[in-house]
């Protein structure tokens, strides 16, 4: 089974799990949840857009 065969929700489910299997998994999950929080804040996204462009 290759990466392209896995469903797109697989990575999301892996990142949002309550029980990470390693330190790297826990760190990736933490970063993803922080990104989701930032993405949900419209003013923060506008500020990020201003900083990048």
C-alpha positions as CSV (number, residue, x, y, z in Angstrom):
1,X,0.0,0.0,0.0
2,X,1.5,3.3,-1.0
3,X,0.9,6.8,0.4
4,X,-1.3,7.7,-2.6
5,X,-3.6,4.7,-1.7
6,X,-4.3,5.9,1.8
7,X,-7.4,8.0,2.4
8,X,-6.9,11.7,2.9
9,X,-8.5,11.5,6.3
10,X,-5.9,9.0,7.5
11,X,-3.2,11.6,8.1
12,X,-5.7,14.0,9.7
13,X,-7.0,11.2,12.0
14,X,-3.4,10.3,12.8
15,X,-2.6,13.9,13.8
16,X,-5.8,14.3,15.8
17,X,-5.5,11.1,17.8
18,X,-5.7,11.3,21.6
19,X,-2.9,8.7,22.1
20,X,0.3,9.6,20.2
21,X,2.6,6.6,19.7
22,X,5.9,8.6,19.9
23,X,7.4,11.9,20.7
24,X,7.6,12.8,17.1
25,X,3.9,11.9,16.7
26,X,3.0,14.0,19.7
27,X,5.0,17.0,18.4
28,X,3.4,16.8,14.9
29,X,-0.1,16.5,16.5
30,X,0.6,19.6,18.7
31,X,1.8,21.6,15.7
32,X,-1.2,20.6,13.6
33,X,-3.6,21.5,16.4
34,X,-1.9,24.9,16.7
35,X,-2.2,25.4,13.0
36,X,-5.9,24.6,13.1
37,X,-6.4,27.1,15.9
38,X,-4.5,29.8,14.0
39,X,-6.4,28.9,10.8
40,X,-9.7,29.4,12.7
41,X,-8.8,32.9,13.7
42,X,-9.5,35.2,10.7
43,X,-7.6,38.2,12.0
44,X,-4.5,36.1,12.7
45,X,-4.7,34.8,9.1
46,X,-4.9,38.3,7.7
47,X,-1.9,39.3,9.8
48,X,0.0,36.3,8.6
49,X,-0.8,37.2,5.1
50,X,0.4,40.7,5.6
51,X,3.7,39.4,7.1
52,X,4.3,36.9,4.3
53,X,3.4,39.2,1.4
